[in-house]
Each structure stands twice: as structure tokens, then as C-alpha cells.
Amino acid sequence: SPIFSSMVAAWCLAEIPRYLLYAVNLFGSAPYALTWIRYSGFLVLYPVGAGSEILLTVLSLPFQKTLEPTPYMLILATLALIAYTPGLPYMYYYMLQQRRRQLKGGVSEKKSS
């Protein structure tokens, strides 16, 4: 489904720069462009990924009613949807703070070890 594909694409496109940045930092300082991609990609990828997760969960609710044990799966999915309500804005704001901190100073500022 296109919704599932967008979710997986958002996850992958978020994780690749993340772990690449970690790996490059093991050998020294990462290029600013990689740091920028790591801390800016979420601006688009987070809403796409989270929106896809929510939509897939909502679309699965009728199917979950047919599963055994019925109440547990439905309750779990409903709790997950409820947790998204405060969780999404909190995590997005946290990432904005991280982005601001990591990109502060741009290319000219380097970490001292």
C-alpha cells in the first residue's frame, strides 16, 4: 500500500543519515552537510512517518475487531493512538531543539575534543 510504503521510506530516509553521521563521527568530524541532513530531514520525514503510522493504525481497527483475543489488540491499538496525541508534538519540539543546538554556528563552528 502507498501508506505503508511512505512509512517505510520515511523511516529509512531518517535512519540512514542518522547512523551515517554516527559512523563518520567515529573517525573525526562529520561534514556540515551530513549534519544538516540529519537534523533537518525530520522536518518532513517525521510528519510523513508518524502520519502514515497513525493512518495505518486507524485503518487496521476494523480488522483488529475480528482477531482473537479481540479486546487486547483493539485496546493496544487505541492506546497507541491516544499516546500519539501528546507524543508527536513533544518529540517534534524536541527535535527542533536538537536541530537548533546542532546547527548553531553553521560551517564555521567546530566541536573541540
C-alpha positions as CSV (number, residue, x, y, z in Angstrom):
1,S,0.0,0.0,0.0
2,P,1.2,3.6,-0.6
3,I,0.7,4.4,3.1
4,F,2.9,1.6,4.2
5,S,5.5,2.5,1.6
6,S,5.6,6.1,2.7
7,M,6.0,5.0,6.3
8,V,8.9,2.7,5.5
9,A,10.5,5.3,3.2
10,A,10.3,7.9,5.9
11,W,11.9,5.6,8.4
12,C,14.7,4.6,6.1
13,L,15.4,8.2,5.0
14,A,15.6,9.3,8.6
15,E,17.8,6.4,9.8
16,I,20.4,6.3,7.0
17,P,21.7,9.8,7.7
18,R,21.4,9.3,11.4
19,Y,23.7,6.2,11.5
20,L,25.9,7.5,8.8
21,L,26.6,10.6,10.9
22,Y,27.3,8.4,13.9
23,A,29.8,6.3,11.9
24,V,31.5,9.3,10.3
25,N,31.9,10.9,13.8
26,L,33.8,7.9,15.0
27,F,36.6,8.8,12.6
28,G,36.5,12.5,13.2
29,S,34.2,15.4,12.5
30,A,31.3,14.9,10.1
31,P,30.8,17.3,7.2
32,Y,28.3,20.1,7.9
33,A,26.1,18.9,5.0
34,L,25.6,15.5,6.6
35,T,24.9,17.1,10.0
36,W,22.4,19.4,8.3
37,I,20.6,16.5,6.6
38,R,20.5,14.5,9.8
39,Y,18.9,17.4,11.8
40,S,16.7,18.8,9.0
41,G,15.2,15.8,7.3
42,F,12.9,15.2,10.2
43,L,11.0,18.4,9.3
44,V,9.3,16.5,6.5
45,L,10.0,12.8,7.4
46,Y,8.6,12.9,10.9
47,P,5.1,14.1,9.9
48,V,5.1,11.7,6.9
49,G,6.2,8.7,9.0
50,A,4.0,9.4,12.0
51,G,1.0,10.3,9.8
52,S,1.4,7.0,8.0
53,E,1.7,5.1,11.2
54,I,-1.5,6.8,12.6
55,L,-3.4,6.2,9.3
56,L,-2.3,2.5,9.2
57,T,-3.4,2.0,12.8
58,V,-6.8,3.6,12.2
59,L,-7.3,1.6,9.0
60,S,-6.4,-1.6,10.9
61,L,-9.0,-1.1,13.7
62,P,-11.9,-2.8,11.8
63,F,-9.7,-5.8,11.1
64,Q,-8.5,-5.9,14.7
65,K,-12.1,-6.4,15.9
66,T,-12.1,-9.8,14.1
67,L,-8.9,-11.0,15.7
68,E,-8.6,-13.2,18.8
69,P,-8.1,-12.1,21.5
70,T,-10.2,-9.2,20.3
71,P,-10.2,-6.8,23.2
72,Y,-6.5,-6.8,23.7
73,M,-5.5,-5.9,20.2
74,L,-8.1,-3.3,19.9
75,I,-7.2,-1.8,23.3
76,L,-3.5,-1.8,22.4
77,A,-4.1,0.0,19.1
78,T,-6.4,2.5,20.8
79,L,-3.8,3.2,23.5
80,A,-1.2,3.7,20.8
81,L,-3.3,6.3,19.0
82,I,-4.0,8.1,22.3
83,A,-0.3,8.1,23.1
84,Y,0.4,9.8,19.7
85,T,-1.6,12.9,20.8
86,P,0.8,14.3,23.3
87,G,3.8,12.3,22.0
88,L,4.0,13.7,18.5
89,P,4.2,17.4,19.3
90,Y,6.6,16.7,22.2
91,M,9.0,14.7,20.0
92,Y,8.8,17.2,17.1
93,Y,9.6,20.1,19.5
94,Y,12.5,18.1,21.0
95,M,13.9,17.5,17.5
96,L,13.6,21.3,16.7
97,Q,15.6,22.0,19.9
98,Q,18.2,19.4,18.9
99,R,18.4,20.9,15.4
100,R,18.9,24.4,16.8
101,R,21.6,23.1,19.1
102,Q,23.4,21.0,16.5
103,L,23.3,23.5,13.6
104,K,24.2,26.5,15.8
105,G,27.0,28.4,14.2
106,G,26.9,26.6,10.9
107,V,30.0,25.6,9.0
108,S,32.4,27.9,10.9
109,E,31.8,26.4,14.3
110,K,33.6,23.1,15.1
111,K,33.5,20.9,18.2
112,S,36.6,20.8,20.2
113,S,37.5,17.4,21.5
